Amino acid sequence: MTVSSIAVQMSVRVLSFAQLRGLFGADELVVSLPGGSTGRDVMRWFVQRNPKVEDLLSVSRLAVNGEYVSLEQVLKDRDEVVIIPPVSGG
């Protein structure tokens, strides 16, 4: 008898602001990823769907459940991920 592996999927809620909102086409999206995915995987998910966001994402910060984290942060099912682009003011 062989044991087959089952790919575990998770969903995270991604919020975006400022110019990212326009590039993503929404201010909130639910993204399905394989279990064990990181913040970097979320960024890659968006770049794969719209390569125009890559430059902006490369200088954006990431917060998970209200705390700034590195892109290597491992995500859990139902996490709230916020992508925060650089802000300019005057």
C-alpha atoms as one frame of an Amber mdcrd trajectory, in Angstrom:
protein
   0.000   0.000   0.000   1.371   3.406  -0.915   0.710   6.619   0.899  -0.146
   9.520  -1.353   0.614  13.051  -0.319  -2.197  15.537  -0.150  -1.439  19.133
  -1.056  -2.739  21.343   1.719  -4.177  24.626   0.515  -4.725  27.743   2.563
  -6.404  31.060   1.931  -5.153  34.438   3.061  -6.948  37.765   2.828  -4.753
  40.358   1.129  -5.399  44.078   1.542  -3.771  46.684  -0.692  -3.552  50.458
  -0.588  -2.659  53.472  -2.715  -1.373  52.712  -6.207  -1.389  48.957  -5.537
  -5.168  49.041  -5.225  -5.432  50.210  -8.819  -2.855  47.729 -10.116  -4.500
  44.806  -8.315  -7.982  45.897  -9.362  -9.344  45.630  -5.817  -8.500  46.701
  -2.285  -9.104  43.208  -0.882  -8.550  39.766  -2.405  -8.629  36.226  -1.079
  -5.584  34.333  -2.332  -5.261  30.531  -2.266  -1.742  29.230  -1.729  -0.090
  25.939  -0.821   0.368  25.339   2.908   3.695  26.673   4.187   3.709  29.633
   1.809   5.487  32.837   2.806   4.966  36.532   2.304   7.324  36.289  -0.671
   4.959  33.719  -2.211   2.090  36.210  -1.920   4.176  38.808  -3.752   5.028
  36.267  -6.472   1.323  35.401  -6.823   0.568  39.016  -7.708   3.535  39.405
 -10.068   2.502  36.279 -11.961  -0.924  37.790 -12.561   0.239  41.322 -13.323
   3.964  41.806 -14.027   3.462  45.599 -13.856   3.332  45.393 -10.043   6.813
  43.876  -9.634   8.763  47.137  -9.218   6.290  48.524  -6.708   6.113  45.284
  -4.723   9.909  45.173  -4.504   9.846  48.335  -2.353   6.651  47.564  -0.414
   6.409  46.369   3.187   4.343  43.464   4.441   2.222  43.167   7.561   0.516
  39.995   8.754  -2.292  40.232  11.272  -1.330  43.805  12.144   2.445  43.312
  12.565   5.235  44.157  10.150   7.019  40.977   9.058   9.757  39.885   6.678
   8.930  38.323   3.337  10.107  35.003   4.761   7.242  34.943   7.294   5.381
  31.640   6.968   1.670  32.277   6.622  -1.248  30.414   8.142  -4.725  29.791
   6.818  -6.942  32.877   7.177  -4.090  35.295   7.909  -4.685  38.917   6.968
  -1.825  40.135   4.792  -1.416  43.838   4.107   0.885  45.021   1.329   2.038
  48.555   2.101   3.625  50.540  -0.734   5.996  53.436  -0.037   4.180  56.622
   0.876   5.150  60.059  -0.310   3.769  63.257   1.025   4.249  66.923   0.865
